[in-house]
């Protein structure tokens, strides 16, 4: 075996098991979470299923509690006045286990759904049909049901789902550990084989050093760069959360209203909620407020002082009475009375740009951590292996 061929073999094994396979898993995980957030957002735009409103077959959303489980996959849910069924065959059921939006939603296997107690809160959205005099939610091809099991207030459901519905670090996925272990084992075997041939001493040392890459970042001096990487990666993730939160209230407004006119973002928007309520975005100094609006963004990563438009904006439902425009909490639990410092469109764009920079710096930091430590291992091994 030539030295060049040995080096190519080492590089190929390291690339496949340390980069390609975990990278494919990361792409899959990120796409799955993106689809989850998109499906929840689409579900929030469906009308609410209620008793006595001339319900016909169509797409609805429903807030209820678990009443009973029938057969292999049929849940019966009630809101106290109306009882509906939901067929869960092939449906991905998610548990929002964290009230603060920090933990990822858990994908529940059917055996855990089957063990849920009566009274558990369930949100379901999708296609509703009449079957033997009963109303049943049943997924269709291209329109699967959205099913969330949750605790706490319905008013925080949307924000919690969008905030938590993403991986902490997509590189660490179901393929990563096995791939890293396999790659390290194969590199160690290659090193042992090549050590028997004096002309392959350099590739053998390289294989041993690279085999330690999965844990090399935890050793000094590279561990300092690794800690910087973790901080930057968390910052990039939080900025992506804030990007989505900034866009969240805008889903109720016609797309043409959201388009920029020259360099200016629209400062007042009028939309309509799925159940027919009006929904308004307006500068806070131009409207009155009834109730306590919730701040839309909770961290200090986006500084309004860096924006051209420093106004504070309020989203809510107009009160039908009074001369002045007064915004209040919508009846729709998935639409909130919220206040945001800075224009949401500009905040979203700023979050995208800053998240990209933070992610690139995080990548450079982990690369530096690995490079420094792997080079150090190469030096030590070159002195030890004769």
N, C-alpha and C positions, 0 to 999 in steps of 0.2 A: 504494500500500500504506500503510495506517495504521500509526502507531507501535505501537498495541496489538497489531495482527495480527503485526507484525514481532517484537515481544517474545515473543508466544505461539509463533511459529515457532522462535525461538532456544531457548526453554525446552523445546519438544517434541523438537527434534533432540538437545539435550544429554541430556535424560532418557532418550530411547530408546537412544542409542548409548553413553552413559556409565554408565547405571544399569540399565535394563531388560534389555538383551541380556546384558551380563556377569552380571547378577543371575540370570537364567534359567539361564545356564551354571553359575553357582555352586551353585544349587539342584540341578541335575542331577548335578554332581560329588559334592556332599555325600551325595545319596541313593545314588549308586553305591558310594561307600566304606562307607556304612552297611550296604548290602546285602552287601558283601564281608565285613565283620566278622561280620554275623549268619550268613552261610553258613558261615564258618570255625567259629564257635561251635557251630552246629548239627552240623557234621561231627564236632566233638570229642565229641559225645554218642552217636555211633554205635559199635557194637561193632567190635573189631579183627578183621580177616579173618586167620585162622591155619590152618595145615595140620592136618588130622586132627581137626577139631572138628565134624564133621557139618554142613558148610556147606550151606545151602539158599539159594534165590533170596531176596534181601532187600537191605537197605541196610547197608553196611559202610564201614569206613575201612581203608586199607592204607598201610604205610610200606615203600617199596621203592627200588630203583635201576633206572635205565633199562637194559634189556637189548637191545632192538632196536626199530626202527620199521618197520612193515609197511604197504605201500600208502599211501593218501592220508592216513589219519588214525588209524591204530591203533598205540598204544604197547604194548610188552610190558615188564612190570616184574617184578622178582623180589626176594624178601627172603632169598634163599639156599636156601630150602626150597620155596617156593611161587611159581609164576609165574602172573601174571594179565595180562589185556589191558585197555586203556582206550581206548574210541572218543572221539576229541577233536573230532569234527565239531560245530561250533557252540559249543564249550566255551571259556570264557575261562581261559587258563592264566596264572598269575601267578608271577613270579620274586621271591623274597625276597632281594634283593641285599645288604642291609645286615645285619650281625651284631648291631648295637647298636640296631636298631629305629628308626633315625633317618630313613633314606631310604624313600620310598614304594615299595611293591611295583610292579614293572613288568609291564604287560600284554604278553605275548609274542605276536607274530604267528607263524603256523604255520611260516614259513620259518626262524625262529630256533629253534623247537622241533625242527624237522627236523635242525638242525645240532648239537644237543646231543650230547656224547660219551657213550658207554656208561659206566655207573657214576654218572651224575648222580642225586642224591637226589630222589625224587618222592613226594609225599603225594597220595593220591587218595581221595575219599569220594563215595559215592552208591549208586545201584542196581546190584546185581550179578546177572547172569544166567548160566545155563549155555547155551553155544552150541557145538554140535558137540564136546562133550566138554571144552570149555575154559571157564574162568571169565572173564567179560568185564564190566567196568564200562561202563555205557551210560546216559547221561542220559535223563530222561524229561521230558515236559511238566510244568512245575511243580516238578521236582526235577532241576536240572542238576547235573552233576558239579562237585565242588570239586577243583581240581588246583593244587598248589603245588610249585614247584621251589625247592629251598633248599640251603644248605650248613650245616655245623655240627651241633650236637646236637639231636636230636628234642625233648629236654626243654624247649628254649627256643622251639620252633616256634610254640606258641600265643601266648605273650607277644609275640614279635616281630610276628606277624601282626596282633594287636589293637593293638599300640602304633604300628606304622608304617602301618596301613591307614586313612589319612585324608590329606586334602590339606593342604599347608602353608598355602596361602591360596587358598580356593576362588574368590575373585574373579578370580584370574589363571588362566583356563581356556582351552580351545581357541577360544572365541569372542572373548576379551577384546581381543587385539591388533588383529585386523581391525576389530572394532567401534569401538575408540578411534580408530584411524586414519581410518576412514570418517566418524565423527562430527566429528573435528577438520577434515577436508577440507571437509565440507559446511558447517560453521560459517564456515570461511575464505571459501568461495565466497559464502555469504550476506552476509558482511561486505563483500566487494568489491562486490557488487551494490547493497547499501544505501548504501555510501559515495557513490554517484553522486547520491543524493537528500538534500539538506540536512536535511529534516525527519526523516530516519531516522538521524541521526548517533549518537544514544544507543544504539539497538539494534545499530548496526554496531560500535560500540566494545565493547558487551557481548559480541557474537558473537566478536570477536577475543580478548577476555580469556578467555571460557569455552573457546574452542578450545585454549588452552594448558593447560587443567585437567589433562590426563593427565600432564604433566610439572611442573606448577606446584608440587607438593608437594616437589620436589627443590631448590627455590630458597630462599634465606633471605628472610625470617625464618621462614617456615613449616616449613622442613626440621627445625627443633628439635621441633615438634609431631609431625612425621612419624616421627622417631626414637622418640619416646614411644609412638606408635601401634604401631610394630614390636615394641617390647618388650612392650607389653600384649597384642598379638595372639599372640605366642609363648607368653605366660603362659596365655592362655585356651586355646590348643591343648593345652598340657601338662596343664592341669587337666582337660580332657576326656579325655585319655589316662589320667590317674589315676582319674577316675570309672570308666572301663571296667576298669582293672586292679583296682580295689577290688571291683568286682562279679564279676570273673572266677571266683574259686573258689566263689562262691555258686551257680553254675549247676548244681551237682550235688545241691543240696538241694531237697526238695519246697517248692513255693511257699508252702504254708500255714505252714511253719516260718519263713519269712522275713518274715511279716507282723508288724508291730509290735503289741505288747500294751500298750495305754495309751501311756505315754511311754517304755517300755523296749524295747530291741532284744533279740532272743534272744541269749543268750550261749553257748549250746552247741547245735550242730547235728549231726545224723547223716544222712548220705546214702550213695549207692552209685554207684560208677563204672560206665561202660558195660560193662566186662568182668567185673563182679561184685564187685570189691573194695569194702570199706567205706571211707568217707571221713568224717573227723570234723573239726569245728571246735571248739576249746576254748580257754579262757584258758591261757596258757603256764604259769602257776604251778600248774595243776591236772593237768598231764601231764608225762611224761618225753619226751625227744627222742632219737631215734637218727639220727645223720647231721647234716649242716649245712643248716638251712633257709635258703631264699633270701628276703631282704627283699622284700616285695611292691611297695612304692613306693620310688622311688629319689630323688625330689627333696624339697625342704624347703617346697614350696608348701602342703602340708597339715600343720598343726601339731597333733599330738595333744593338746597342752596346752589347746587351745580346746574340747575335747570333754568331755562329762560322764563318759563311760566312757574311762578312760585305761589300761585293761588292754592287754596285748599278747596277741594271739591266734595260735594255731598251727593250720595245716591240714595233714592228712596221713592216712595209712592206719594204723589201729591194729595193733600187733604182736600176733599171736595168743597169745603166751606171756608169762608174768609177771603178778604180782598188780597192779602199777600200770599205768595206761593209758600206753602208749608209742606215739608217732606216728613214722612213718618215711616214706621216699620211696615213693610208689605205684609199682607195676610199670607202670602206664599212663604213657607218656611225656608225655601232654598234661595230666596232673594232677600238681602238684608239692607238695613239702614246702615250705610258705611260712610266713613269720611277718609279721605286720602290727601296727603300733602304732596302736591305736584300733579301734573296731568298724567293719567294712567297710561296713555299711549307713549309718552316720553319716558315715564318710569320703566315701562316694559322694555323699550329700546335700550335704555341705560343698563338695565339688569342683564340683557343679552350680551352687550359688549363687555361688561365687567365679569360676567360668568366665563366668557371665552378667554379673557386674559388670565383669570384665576386658574382655569383648567390647564392652560398652556404652561403657566408657571409651576403648577403642581406636577405636570409631566416632566418638566425640566428638573425639578427637585428630586423626584424619585430616580430619574436617570442619573443624576449626579451622585445620589446615595449609592446606587448599584455600581456605577463606574469606579468610584473611589475605592470601595471595599473589594470589588472583584480584582482591580489592579493590585491592591495590597495583598490579596490572596495569591495572585500570580507571582508576586515578588517573593513571598514567603515560601511558596511551593518550589519555585526555581532554586532557592537556596537549600531546601530540604531534600529534594529529589535529585539524585546523582545518577 
